[in-house]
Amino acid sequence: MCPKQLQLHGSSQGTRHDFRRIVRYIEEKKIRPPVGGVYKLSDFHRAQADFIAKDFVGKLVVVPDAVSDFAATR
């Protein structure tokens, strides 16, 4: 997704309108979603281990190794 600067967002709850509104609030920094950890794809095993151990609060985010704007937090 990086070559075209695409982002993938998803939700299993609410309507499309709700989802668009939440994304807008995040972009406008009106809300900050809880992120329990950011992992490079090559460190997926660590994210999976933390998930299984319930060793996080919030969501776990996995990013491609080529993404340099995100620092692994775990």
GUKOL-570166 format. One record per atom (N, C-alpha, C): residue in three letters; atom name; x, y, z. Coordinates in Angstrom, 3 decimals. Layout:
N
res	atom	px	py	pz
ala	CA	X	Y	Z
...
This chain:
74
res	atom	px	py	pz
met	N	0.805	-1.190	0.000
met	CA	0.000	0.000	0.000
met	C	0.852	1.258	0.000
cys	N	2.106	1.158	0.384
cys	CA	2.961	2.338	0.467
cys	C	3.258	2.994	-0.877
pro	N	3.491	2.219	-1.962
pro	CA	3.824	2.895	-3.219
pro	C	2.766	3.895	-3.666
lys	N	1.511	3.630	-3.369
lys	CA	0.437	4.542	-3.759
lys	C	-0.030	5.402	-2.594
gln	N	0.672	5.319	-1.447
gln	CA	0.315	6.094	-0.259
gln	C	-1.133	5.839	0.159
leu	N	-1.541	4.570	0.137
leu	CA	-2.886	4.196	0.541
leu	C	-2.905	3.833	2.013
gln	N	-4.048	3.996	2.623
gln	CA	-4.240	3.588	4.009
gln	C	-5.454	2.680	4.060
leu	N	-5.386	1.668	4.891
leu	CA	-6.493	0.742	5.052
leu	C	-7.119	0.978	6.418
his	N	-8.406	1.251	6.415
his	CA	-9.156	1.456	7.656
his	C	-10.308	0.467	7.650
gly	N	-10.727	0.050	8.803
gly	CA	-11.855	-0.867	8.875
gly	C	-12.533	-0.804	10.225
ser	N	-13.747	-1.314	10.258
ser	CA	-14.500	-1.356	11.504
ser	C	-15.558	-2.440	11.390
ser	N	-15.838	-3.080	12.494
ser	CA	-16.887	-4.101	12.496
ser	C	-18.142	-3.609	13.216
gln	N	-18.157	-2.345	13.607
gln	CA	-19.303	-1.801	14.327
gln	C	-19.686	-0.455	13.738
gly	N	-20.948	-0.111	13.862
gly	CA	-21.416	1.195	13.417
gly	C	-21.701	1.240	11.926
thr	N	-22.180	2.401	11.488
thr	CA	-22.501	2.611	10.077
thr	C	-21.315	3.239	9.355
arg	N	-21.405	3.313	8.038
arg	CA	-20.341	3.984	7.272
arg	C	-20.225	5.446	7.681
his	N	-21.367	6.069	7.921
his	CA	-21.354	7.471	8.363
his	C	-20.613	7.601	9.693
asp	N	-20.892	6.708	10.628
asp	CA	-20.197	6.723	11.922
asp	C	-18.697	6.563	11.722
phe	N	-18.314	5.623	10.867
phe	CA	-16.900	5.359	10.624
phe	C	-16.213	6.587	10.030
arg	N	-16.836	7.210	9.031
arg	CA	-16.250	8.412	8.417
arg	C	-16.090	9.525	9.448
arg	N	-17.081	9.674	10.307
arg	CA	-17.020	10.709	11.342
arg	C	-15.879	10.429	12.323
ile	N	-15.712	9.185	12.734
ile	CA	-14.626	8.826	13.652
ile	C	-13.269	9.079	13.003
val	N	-13.118	8.678	11.730
val	CA	-11.849	8.916	11.027
val	C	-11.566	10.410	10.963
arg	N	-12.590	11.217	10.688
arg	CA	-12.403	12.673	10.644
arg	C	-11.965	13.203	12.010
tyr	N	-12.571	12.723	13.084
tyr	CA	-12.174	13.149	14.429
tyr	C	-10.725	12.781	14.724
ile	N	-10.307	11.606	14.281
ile	CA	-8.913	11.199	14.479
ile	C	-7.988	12.114	13.690
glu	N	-8.332	12.371	12.420
glu	CA	-7.505	13.252	11.588
glu	C	-7.420	14.660	12.173
glu	N	-8.519	15.136	12.748
glu	CA	-8.547	16.474	13.350
glu	C	-7.990	16.474	14.775
lys	N	-7.538	15.315	15.235
lys	CA	-6.958	15.140	16.569
lys	C	-7.942	15.491	17.687
lys	N	-9.242	15.303	17.406
lys	CA	-10.257	15.509	18.437
lys	C	-10.340	14.296	19.359
ile	N	-9.977	13.144	18.834
ile	CA	-9.884	11.941	19.656
ile	C	-8.584	11.233	19.299
arg	N	-8.106	10.448	20.240
arg	CA	-6.870	9.694	20.017
arg	C	-7.133	8.236	20.389
pro	N	-7.181	7.362	19.379
pro	CA	-7.477	5.966	19.693
pro	C	-6.352	5.333	20.505
pro	N	-6.687	4.441	21.429
pro	CA	-5.646	3.786	22.234
pro	C	-4.858	2.783	21.392
val	N	-3.564	2.980	21.314
val	CA	-2.681	2.075	20.576
val	C	-1.771	1.401	21.595
gly	N	-1.893	0.096	21.690
gly	CA	-1.110	-0.660	22.658
gly	C	0.294	-0.965	22.195
gly	N	0.521	-0.907	20.892
gly	CA	1.853	-1.174	20.370
gly	C	1.872	-1.072	18.861
val	N	3.019	-0.681	18.328
val	CA	3.238	-0.625	16.886
val	C	4.400	-1.554	16.583
tyr	N	4.185	-2.476	15.656
tyr	CA	5.180	-3.490	15.329
tyr	C	5.463	-3.486	13.835
lys	N	6.715	-3.685	13.476
lys	CA	7.055	-3.904	12.074
lys	C	6.553	-5.290	11.683
leu	N	6.251	-5.449	10.406
leu	CA	5.761	-6.735	9.932
leu	C	6.748	-7.859	10.238
ser	N	8.032	-7.560	10.156
ser	CA	9.042	-8.582	10.457
ser	C	9.039	-8.981	11.938
asp	N	8.410	-8.171	12.796
asp	CA	8.288	-8.482	14.224
asp	C	6.884	-8.964	14.583
phe	N	6.173	-9.449	13.583
phe	CA	4.793	-9.888	13.802
phe	C	4.693	-10.910	14.928
his	N	5.703	-11.775	15.037
his	CA	5.685	-12.797	16.090
his	C	5.609	-12.162	17.481
arg	N	6.245	-11.004	17.660
arg	CA	6.176	-10.303	18.956
arg	C	4.776	-9.751	19.198
ala	N	4.171	-9.191	18.148
ala	CA	2.804	-8.677	18.274
ala	C	1.853	-9.815	18.616
gln	N	2.031	-10.942	17.959
gln	CA	1.171	-12.090	18.215
gln	C	1.364	-12.609	19.641
ala	N	2.604	-12.669	20.101
ala	CA	2.877	-13.127	21.471
ala	C	2.248	-12.183	22.492
asp	N	2.368	-10.863	22.274
asp	CA	1.746	-9.897	23.186
asp	C	0.226	-10.035	23.165
phe	N	-0.334	-10.265	21.969
phe	CA	-1.781	-10.434	21.849
phe	C	-2.246	-11.659	22.626
ile	N	-1.556	-12.765	22.452
ile	CA	-1.927	-14.001	23.143
ile	C	-1.783	-13.840	24.656
ala	N	-0.726	-13.149	25.085
ala	CA	-0.484	-12.941	26.520
ala	C	-1.355	-11.834	27.104
lys	N	-2.117	-11.153	26.246
lys	CA	-2.932	-10.001	26.677
lys	C	-2.047	-8.937	27.325
asp	N	-0.856	-8.749	26.763
asp	CA	0.143	-7.828	27.311
asp	C	0.076	-6.468	26.611
phe	N	-1.119	-5.874	26.565
phe	CA	-1.282	-4.583	25.904
phe	C	-2.605	-3.955	26.335
val	N	-2.715	-2.658	26.141
val	CA	-3.970	-1.934	26.330
val	C	-4.204	-1.160	25.048
gly	N	-5.347	-1.326	24.409
gly	CA	-5.631	-0.666	23.139
gly	C	-5.481	-1.637	21.984
lys	N	-5.207	-1.103	20.820
lys	CA	-5.057	-1.907	19.606
lys	C	-3.586	-2.110	19.294
leu	N	-3.285	-3.241	18.682
leu	CA	-1.933	-3.494	18.195
leu	C	-1.914	-3.179	16.706
val	N	-0.896	-2.451	16.271
val	CA	-0.776	-2.013	14.884
val	C	0.453	-2.665	14.281
val	N	0.288	-3.264	13.097
val	CA	1.406	-3.863	12.375
val	C	1.593	-3.067	11.092
val	N	2.821	-2.571	10.876
val	CA	3.119	-1.748	9.702
val	C	4.181	-2.439	8.852
pro	N	4.195	-2.152	7.545
pro	CA	5.247	-2.716	6.692
pro	C	6.623	-2.271	7.174
asp	N	7.624	-3.114	6.991
asp	CA	8.987	-2.779	7.412
asp	C	9.490	-1.500	6.759
ala	N	9.036	-1.200	5.551
ala	CA	9.520	-0.033	4.814
ala	C	8.987	1.284	5.362
val	N	7.980	1.236	6.199
val	CA	7.405	2.463	6.749
val	C	8.343	2.990	7.823
ser	N	8.939	4.137	7.567
ser	CA	9.920	4.680	8.510
ser	C	9.311	5.686	9.475
asp	N	8.062	6.102	9.247
asp	CA	7.436	7.096	10.118
asp	C	6.952	6.497	11.432
phe	N	6.883	5.185	11.505
phe	CA	6.406	4.522	12.713
phe	C	7.579	3.854	13.405
ala	N	7.683	4.077	14.679
ala	CA	8.723	3.410	15.468
ala	C	8.071	2.288	16.251
ala	N	8.707	1.160	16.292
ala	CA	8.183	0.054	17.086
ala	C	8.195	0.476	18.550
thr	N	7.082	0.268	19.224
thr	CA	6.965	0.712	20.616
thr	C	7.091	-0.434	21.595
arg	N	7.261	-1.628	21.151
arg	CA	7.336	-2.775	22.062
arg	C	8.656	-3.467	21.905
